[in-house]
């Protein structure tokens, strides 16, 4: 979700964009930054032979322990899932929730 991704330090992606985001959670390095990736991409994660104790968590709902040599490939769904619809526009909602343009 926009709120979850933003709270983790990730970008706000405008609805209708064919994109995926990858946002590091509690990264130990200042060089780890969120990525916006074209939806047609395949993201391949492969654990090196000398790495141990890695757990992949997806949307805080599913977790799986990685073993050396394991590979996970991520792709966008074939069709989008509409979770929320509002008569207000996206930027109107963001302006209200994030107080964009408000004077302090």
N, C-alpha and C positions, 0 to 999 in steps of 0.2 A: 504494500500500500504506500501511498505518498507519505502519510504520516510516519509509518514505521521506518521507511527508508530515510526520510529527512531527519528523524530522531537519531538515527545511526550515523549521521553525517553525510548521507548520500544526496544525490541531486533530485530536484523536482522535475518530473517528466510530464509534459503536457499530454493529456489524453489524445488518442488518435495517432501518436507517434509509434512507428513500428520499431520498437527498441526494447532491449533488456538492460537491466542495471545489475552491476556487481558492486556491493558495498562491503568493505572489510569491517568486521565488528571487533572493537577493542584491539586494533592492530598495535604491535609493539614497535613499529617503525614509522617515522614521519613520511617515508616515501610510498607507503601504501595508500592509495587514493581510490575513490569510487570510479567506476567506468560506466559509460553509456555505450552500448554495443548494438549494431544493427540486428533486428529480429531475425534476419536470414542467416545469422552466424551460428556456428556450433562452438560451444565452449568446452574445451577438453581439460579436465583436471587429472593429473597423474602424480601419484605419490612416489617419491624417490625411494631407492632401496635402503637408504640410511636414516629415514625419517620414521619416527614412532609416535604413537599417542595422538593421532589426528582424528577428529570427529567432524563429519559433514552434517550440518543442520540446515534444513530448508524451512523457512518461514516459522521457525520455532515449533514446528509440528512433527517433524520427522528427523531422526538422527541415525547415523550409520557410522560405525568405526571403519576407518581406512586401514588397510594392510599394505606393506610395501609392494609396489607394482600394480596396485588397484588403479582402475581408470573409471572416471565418470564423464559422460558427455551430456551437455545440457543444450536443449534447443527450445525455441518458443513454441507454444501450442499452435496448432493449425488454424484455430479460430479464437478470437478474443472472448473473454468472459466479462460480461457487464455485471458489476457488483452493485453499482449505485447510479441512480439517475436523478437529476435535479433540474427544475426549471431555470435555476440560476446558472450562469456560465462559470466555467472553471476558474477564470481569473477573478470573478466577483467573489466566489467562495474563498479563494486563497487570500484575497484582499481582506475579507472579513475575519478569517481565522488567524492570519498572520499580522493583521493590523498594518498592511502595506499602505503607505500614504498618510498614516495617522501622525498627527503632531504630538510631540511629547512635552 
